[in-house]
Amino acid sequence: MNTPLVSASGNASAHPPAALPVLPRPSAQEFTAVLERGAYMPLPQFGVIDTTGDDAASFLHAQLTNDIQHLDAANARLAGYCSAKGRLLASFLSWRSGDTIRLLVSKDVQAAVQKRLSMFVLRAKAKLADVSGELAVIGLAGDVRSALSGVFDALPDGVHVQVDGAAGTLIRVPDALERLRYLWIGPKAQVEAVLPSLDGKLARVSPAVWDWLDIRAGEPRITQPVVDQFVPQMVNFDVLGAVNFRKGCYPGQEVVARSQYRGTIKRRTSLANVAGELDTVRPGAELFHSDDPGQPCGMIVNAASAHGDGVDLLVEIKLTALGSGSVHVGAADGPALRFLTLPYGLPAEV
């Protein structure tokens, strides 16, 4: 059963935020545009939190799973925000913009996690602000470098490398299906003024395509239906570089460290496809194994309409459930998952 988003005091929110809207299935042409040419897509499913003040970096460093204290102006970092029990309440992409540290987060959890973080500022010289209304977030994928060269003087040459320009910040994010991907975050008016110049070079496609590309990149995103469900390792955050095991304490740090060093990681996130549509295959849905139909063996983390048929998924699942039998959505007689290969390797668990 899903756990409602918890407040800073640890109590369940009486009025949890509305879930993100279910995006219609993109057309075949939209998938093809990314895979065979290049495309861009506005991403309203994300919000941005700005953290400012003399203590902004040290404050976030003490709250998040990654090293924010030493975050420099040339790189972005994934990070998680955990409850005291080590369960993820949010996932972020963090980067510096001048003296500000920006956090890209799923829009449906933004208000709650921003409020929770703000309550722990206490005497630190740090302030958090929702700047989603002031910024545009654009995803670009495929053969987009030539088009981007008309907007930015230089392009990032590695994953999570960022460059700044007059139109904002450009961050390269992990490839999906061997296609380049970038996030462009900048002042809304400036970005919207430049976007028409891309229309002759790139296709504009649905934000649902970005959700699919994130899944095919194997990069989980914490949204409201799965808040407070997973220790970071369960969604491969240790493999993706979102956890720094040498940094100081943060909420849930003891649980996360214990899972890493005592060999207790018995669940991981895998890539899969299933027949159906997003109106019935949703994040937070439980999974059941054919050999043990009485209890769930995992949960859908993220879901997106797939190129071709069905829905592509990132699923958190018991490692023992992957060896034999079949895994199904919702019940042991529900739609069966077809497992796919992640674009990165996972450590062998003892």
TIVEX-687366 format. One line per field, with one value per residue (C-alpha): residue in three letters; residue number from 1; x, y, z. Coordinates in pm, 1 decimal. Layout:
# TIVEX-687366
drendo = ALA|...
tidren = NUM|...
X = X|...
Y = Y|...
Z = Z|...
***
This chain:
# TIVEX-687366
drendo = MET|ASN|THR|PRO|LEU|VAL|SER|ALA|SER|GLY|ASN|ALA|SER|ALA|HIS|PRO|PRO|ALA|ALA|LEU|PRO|VAL|LEU|PRO|ARG|PRO|SER|ALA|GLN|GLU|PHE|THR|ALA|VAL|LEU|GLU|ARG|GLY|ALA|TYR|MET|PRO|LEU|PRO|GLN|PHE|GLY|VAL|ILE|ASP|THR|THR|GLY|ASP|ASP|ALA|ALA|SER|PHE|LEU|HIS|ALA|GLN|LEU|THR|ASN|ASP|ILE|GLN|HIS|LEU|ASP|ALA|ALA|ASN|ALA|ARG|LEU|ALA|GLY|TYR|CYS|SER|ALA|LYS|GLY|ARG|LEU|LEU|ALA|SER|PHE|LEU|SER|TRP|ARG|SER|GLY|ASP|THR|ILE|ARG|LEU|LEU|VAL|SER|LYS|ASP|VAL|GLN|ALA|ALA|VAL|GLN|LYS|ARG|LEU|SER|MET|PHE|VAL|LEU|ARG|ALA|LYS|ALA|LYS|LEU|ALA|ASP|VAL|SER|GLY|GLU|LEU|ALA|VAL|ILE|GLY|LEU|ALA|GLY|ASP|VAL|ARG|SER|ALA|LEU|SER|GLY|VAL|PHE|ASP|ALA|LEU|PRO|ASP|GLY|VAL|HIS|VAL|GLN|VAL|ASP|GLY|ALA|ALA|GLY|THR|LEU|ILE|ARG|VAL|PRO|ASP|ALA|LEU|GLU|ARG|LEU|ARG|TYR|LEU|TRP|ILE|GLY|PRO|LYS|ALA|GLN|VAL|GLU|ALA|VAL|LEU|PRO|SER|LEU|ASP|GLY|LYS|LEU|ALA|ARG|VAL|SER|PRO|ALA|VAL|TRP|ASP|TRP|LEU|ASP|ILE|ARG|ALA|GLY|GLU|PRO|ARG|ILE|THR|GLN|PRO|VAL|VAL|ASP|GLN|PHE|VAL|PRO|GLN|MET|VAL|ASN|PHE|ASP|VAL|LEU|GLY|ALA|VAL|ASN|PHE|ARG|LYS|GLY|CYS|TYR|PRO|GLY|GLN|GLU|VAL|VAL|ALA|ARG|SER|GLN|TYR|ARG|GLY|THR|ILE|LYS|ARG|ARG|THR|SER|LEU|ALA|ASN|VAL|ALA|GLY|GLU|LEU|ASP|THR|VAL|ARG|PRO|GLY|ALA|GLU|LEU|PHE|HIS|SER|ASP|ASP|PRO|GLY|GLN|PRO|CYS|GLY|MET|ILE|VAL|ASN|ALA|ALA|SER|ALA|HIS|GLY|ASP|GLY|VAL|ASP|LEU|LEU|VAL|GLU|ILE|LYS|LEU|THR|ALA|LEU|GLY|SER|GLY|SER|VAL|HIS|VAL|GLY|ALA|ALA|ASP|GLY|PRO|ALA|LEU|ARG|PHE|LEU|THR|LEU|PRO|TYR|GLY|LEU|PRO|ALA|GLU|VAL
tidren = 1|2|3|4|5|6|7|8|9|10|11|12|13|14|15|16|17|18|19|20|21|22|23|24|25|26|27|28|29|30|31|32|33|34|35|36|37|38|39|40|41|42|43|44|45|46|47|48|49|50|51|52|53|54|55|56|57|58|59|60|61|62|63|64|65|66|67|68|69|70|71|72|73|74|75|76|77|78|79|80|81|82|83|84|85|86|87|88|89|90|91|92|93|94|95|96|97|98|99|100|101|102|103|104|105|106|107|108|109|110|111|112|113|114|115|116|117|118|119|120|121|122|123|124|125|126|127|128|129|130|131|132|133|134|135|136|137|138|139|140|141|142|143|144|145|146|147|148|149|150|151|152|153|154|155|156|157|158|159|160|161|162|163|164|165|166|167|168|169|170|171|172|173|174|175|176|177|178|179|180|181|182|183|184|185|186|187|188|189|190|191|192|193|194|195|196|197|198|199|200|201|202|203|204|205|206|207|208|209|210|211|212|213|214|215|216|217|218|219|220|221|222|223|224|225|226|227|228|229|230|231|232|233|234|235|236|237|238|239|240|241|242|243|244|245|246|247|248|249|250|251|252|253|254|255|256|257|258|259|260|261|262|263|264|265|266|267|268|269|270|271|272|273|274|275|276|277|278|279|280|281|282|283|284|285|286|287|288|289|290|291|292|293|294|295|296|297|298|299|300|301|302|303|304|305|306|307|308|309|310|311|312|313|314|315|316|317|318|319|320|321|322|323|324|325|326|327|328|329|330|331|332|333|334|335|336|337|338|339|340|341|342|343|344|345|346|347|348|349|350
X = 0.0|131.8|242.2|117.8|377.0|495.0|526.7|833.2|697.1|670.4|291.7|110.1|-17.2|-392.2|-414.3|-153.0|-77.8|-251.6|-61.9|96.2|-151.5|-145.1|4.0|-152.5|45.6|282.5|238.7|469.0|612.7|717.0|912.8|1066.7|1173.2|1390.1|1527.3|1601.0|1652.3|1635.4|1359.8|1288.7|1010.6|898.3|887.7|605.8|639.9|940.9|973.4|1281.5|1378.1|1642.8|1854.7|2037.6|2237.7|2583.0|2497.1|2306.2|2565.1|2636.1|2264.8|2182.7|2494.9|2354.9|2014.2|2079.6|2250.2|2520.8|2809.7|2664.3|2936.2|3184.9|2944.1|3123.4|3000.5|3089.3|2896.5|2550.8|2479.8|2193.2|2084.3|1809.4|1625.3|1539.8|1320.1|1478.9|1412.7|1626.7|1335.2|1338.1|1099.3|1236.5|1506.3|1689.5|1928.4|2138.4|2365.1|2504.0|2379.4|2602.2|2567.3|2242.4|2206.0|1919.3|1724.7|1520.9|1244.0|921.6|651.1|405.2|638.9|803.2|581.5|596.4|973.0|1043.6|831.7|1000.9|1350.3|1263.3|1158.3|1507.9|1690.2|1671.6|1962.4|2138.3|2170.8|1975.9|1644.9|1448.9|1221.0|999.1|1118.1|926.3|712.4|1017.7|1207.6|1146.7|1271.2|1332.6|1449.5|1641.1|1723.6|1875.6|2076.1|2047.3|2403.6|2392.0|2068.0|2202.1|2519.3|2304.3|2194.2|2503.3|2865.0|2983.4|2813.0|2871.8|3116.0|3021.7|2728.4|2626.0|2860.5|2692.8|2756.3|2600.6|2503.4|2283.0|1982.7|2039.7|2205.5|2258.3|2323.7|2402.1|2215.8|2260.8|2202.6|1895.7|1900.2|2241.1|2085.3|2228.7|2012.3|2029.4|1831.7|1804.6|1686.8|1663.1|1453.2|1113.1|1084.9|1432.4|1384.8|1044.9|1193.4|1460.3|1247.7|1097.4|1447.8|1467.0|1143.6|1304.8|1577.4|1413.3|1069.1|868.0|729.6|529.7|689.1|578.1|867.7|1111.3|954.2|1010.0|1371.1|1442.2|1314.5|1523.4|1824.5|1751.7|1719.8|1438.0|1246.4|1063.9|704.9|415.8|288.0|623.0|726.3|871.8|894.2|1258.6|1603.0|1830.8|1999.2|1660.2|1637.3|2006.0|2100.1|2433.1|2518.1|2399.9|2626.5|2345.0|2486.0|2818.9|2914.2|3205.4|3014.7|2876.2|2539.3|2204.9|1854.1|1847.0|2222.8|2268.5|2007.6|2156.0|2509.9|2399.5|2231.5|2551.7|2806.4|2619.8|2518.0|2148.6|2064.0|1816.5|1606.8|1704.5|1540.2|1506.2|1383.0|1074.4|788.2|427.1|115.7|-138.6|-171.9|-95.9|-455.9|-406.1|-26.8|78.0|366.5|303.5|130.2|253.0|410.4|348.4|554.4|400.2|570.1|450.0|119.7|14.4|252.0|403.5|759.6|806.4|654.9|641.9|866.6|810.2|597.7|576.1|413.8|663.2|772.7|571.2|336.7|267.2|432.5|799.4|870.6|1132.8|1039.3|1182.9|1189.1|1333.1|1644.9|1525.8|1217.9|1428.1|1565.8|1263.4|888.8|706.7|626.7|285.6|127.7|-141.7|-195.4|-45.9|-284.3|-219.5|-22.2|321.6|640.6|901.2|1235.9|1481.2|1852.2|1946.7|2204.5|2439.7|2556.2|2458.2|2699.5|2676.4|2486.6|2606.3
Y = 0.0|341.8|580.8|942.2|1212.5|1288.0|1630.1|1769.8|1646.2|1294.2|1293.5|1191.9|1485.7|1521.1|1667.8|1505.6|1691.0|1587.9|1332.1|1437.1|1416.2|1103.4|1218.8|1088.8|834.4|1017.7|956.6|721.9|1028.0|1180.2|870.0|855.6|1220.6|1145.9|815.9|917.6|1294.4|1528.8|1676.3|1911.7|1905.0|2148.7|1960.9|2083.9|1769.8|1931.8|2219.3|2411.3|2510.9|2779.7|2771.4|3093.2|3237.6|3200.0|2856.7|2721.8|2457.9|2342.8|2325.9|2110.6|1901.9|1809.6|1716.5|1532.1|1204.8|1358.5|1599.0|1945.4|2127.2|2062.8|2102.5|2323.9|2545.1|2294.8|1988.7|1878.2|1598.1|1365.1|1351.3|1208.7|1342.9|1077.9|1039.4|946.3|583.6|620.8|619.5|861.0|1156.2|1319.3|1296.5|1599.9|1708.8|1978.6|2241.9|2588.8|2899.1|3179.9|3184.7|2986.1|2609.4|2485.2|2164.3|2008.7|1796.1|1623.4|1889.9|1682.8|1651.7|1992.8|2189.0|1925.4|1868.7|2242.0|2301.0|2015.3|2135.7|2492.1|2374.6|2238.0|2556.7|2679.8|2925.2|2851.3|3140.4|2970.3|3030.4|2809.4|2950.6|2801.4|2953.2|2717.6|3002.0|3204.5|2928.8|2707.0|2348.3|2200.0|1849.3|1782.4|1440.5|1287.1|1472.9|1814.1|1942.1|2155.3|2320.8|2382.9|2536.6|2823.3|2889.6|2809.7|2899.1|2563.2|2231.1|1997.2|1722.4|1468.3|1344.2|1589.7|1853.8|2194.1|2515.0|2854.4|3104.0|3403.8|3173.0|2980.8|2652.7|2346.0|2014.2|1688.4|1398.8|1023.8|897.8|688.9|426.7|569.8|911.2|1226.7|1409.9|1757.8|1967.5|2338.9|2552.1|2925.9|3239.1|3163.5|3472.1|3422.5|3052.1|3103.2|3371.7|3131.5|2817.3|2921.7|2919.0|2547.0|2458.1|2443.9|2212.1|1994.8|1844.1|1958.2|1650.3|1557.9|1572.0|1208.3|1120.3|1253.1|1032.0|734.9|835.8|869.9|516.1|380.5|557.5|362.0|678.3|657.0|965.9|992.5|1105.7|1127.1|766.6|622.0|871.1|708.3|364.8|307.7|320.1|483.4|155.6|4.0|251.1|213.4|559.5|425.8|304.8|629.7|841.9|998.0|883.2|984.6|731.7|940.2|1256.5|1349.4|1278.3|1347.1|1221.1|842.9|817.7|532.6|319.4|391.1|312.1|-5.1|-129.5|-67.5|-221.5|-510.1|-675.6|-619.3|-491.2|-756.0|-535.2|-336.7|-150.0|-319.3|-213.5|-384.0|-358.1|-461.1|-465.3|-197.9|177.8|432.7|449.0|104.6|63.7|329.4|410.0|266.7|-45.8|-362.8|-657.9|-1026.5|-1334.5|-1648.8|-1867.5|-1658.8|-1495.7|-1411.0|-1121.4|-847.9|-883.6|-529.1|-200.4|13.5|317.8|495.4|421.5|576.3|492.7|291.0|322.4|56.1|-109.2|-116.1|68.1|78.4|60.7|98.2|-152.7|-203.9|-578.7|-853.4|-989.1|-1341.6|-1277.6|-1234.3|-1587.2|-1787.3|-1774.2|-1460.9|-1121.9|-956.8|-615.2|-585.9|-957.2|-1293.3|-1313.7|-954.4|-850.1|-1014.4|-811.0|-860.0|-763.7|-557.8|-483.7|-173.2|52.8|9.4|-279.1|-349.6|-476.1|-842.4|-872.9|-1125.8
Z = 0.0|-90.4|181.9|159.0|138.3|488.8|641.3|814.2|1144.0|1004.9|980.8|666.2|465.9|501.4|153.5|-68.0|-391.6|-710.3|-913.0|-1238.3|-1528.3|-1741.2|-2069.7|-2391.9|-2592.8|-2829.2|-3200.2|-3388.2|-3561.5|-3227.6|-3128.0|-3476.2|-3456.6|-3152.7|-3280.0|-3638.3|-3625.2|-3327.5|-3113.3|-2827.6|-2570.4|-2298.4|-1965.9|-1739.1|-1525.1|-1354.4|-1109.4|-996.2|-641.6|-594.1|-276.8|-194.4|94.2|244.9|384.9|83.4|-6.5|349.2|427.5|124.8|184.8|528.0|383.2|55.4|-31.6|-251.2|-196.2|-254.9|-59.1|-339.7|-631.6|-883.3|-1164.6|-1437.9|-1324.6|-1217.4|-970.2|-897.2|-534.8|-318.5|-16.4|241.1|544.3|876.5|778.2|466.3|221.1|-70.4|-51.2|-366.8|-630.9|-769.0|-1035.8|-867.7|-1020.7|-955.5|-1131.6|-1006.2|-627.4|-643.3|-617.6|-831.0|-779.5|-1060.5|-908.4|-1007.6|-999.6|-795.2|-493.5|-514.7|-274.3|-1.3|-14.5|-38.7|271.3|454.5|365.5|466.4|812.5|868.8|768.2|1130.1|1180.2|854.8|612.7|337.1|163.9|-71.8|-341.1|-609.3|-938.0|-1166.9|-1295.6|-1397.5|-1577.3|-1876.6|-1870.9|-2215.0|-2299.8|-2622.1|-2762.9|-3073.0|-3336.8|-3168.6|-3142.3|-3456.2|-3348.6|-2997.6|-3138.1|-3256.2|-2897.3|-2686.0|-2765.1|-2628.5|-2561.3|-2264.0|-2358.3|-2091.2|-1886.8|-1611.7|-1751.3|-1773.6|-1964.3|-1907.7|-2174.1|-2230.9|-2275.7|-1951.6|-1855.7|-2073.5|-1898.5|-2073.3|-1913.3|-1970.2|-2322.1|-2397.8|-2672.7|-2770.8|-2841.5|-2688.2|-2435.4|-2286.7|-2041.1|-2110.3|-1817.5|-1860.3|-1808.5|-1955.4|-2176.9|-2324.3|-2387.5|-2548.8|-2771.2|-2896.6|-2938.8|-3275.4|-3421.9|-3340.6|-3518.0|-3860.1|-3732.7|-3468.7|-3415.6|-3114.8|-2938.4|-2629.2|-2281.4|-2255.6|-2485.5|-2222.8|-1956.9|-2188.7|-2257.7|-1884.5|-1836.8|-2123.8|-1969.1|-1649.3|-1441.1|-1182.8|-1075.1|-743.5|-802.0|-557.7|-596.5|-480.2|-213.0|100.8|-62.9|-154.5|1.4|-262.0|-358.5|-444.9|-734.3|-829.8|-702.1|-574.6|-925.6|-1085.1|-864.0|-660.7|-323.3|-173.3|94.0|222.5|305.6|645.8|794.3|630.6|712.2|675.2|625.2|874.5|698.5|354.9|473.1|651.0|333.1|138.8|369.7|528.6|205.5|261.3|-87.8|-196.4|-422.7|-731.2|-1017.7|-1355.5|-1698.5|-1840.0|-2086.9|-2035.1|-2250.0|-2167.5|-2136.2|-1865.3|-1745.9|-1591.6|-1563.5|-1314.9|-1078.8|-734.3|-868.3|-699.8|-879.8|-813.4|-895.6|-1041.3|-778.0|-481.5|-578.9|-224.5|-161.1|-378.3|-502.3|-623.3|-740.2|-1052.5|-1003.5|-1335.9|-1641.4|-1987.7|-2318.6|-2520.3|-2881.2|-3056.3|-2810.4|-2440.3|-2155.3|-2061.5|-1689.4|-1425.3|-1157.5|-810.3|-749.1|-532.7|-700.5|-628.2|-843.1|-1155.9|-1168.3|-1280.7|-1328.9|-1437.5|-1287.9|-1325.4|-1262.8|-997.0|-933.6|-1023.5|-1319.6|-1431.5|-1740.8|-1752.3|-1760.7|-2032.5|-1885.7|-2090.0|-2043.3|-1848.1|-2018.7|-1720.1|-1506.0|-1146.5|-880.4|-791.8|-465.4|-211.1
***
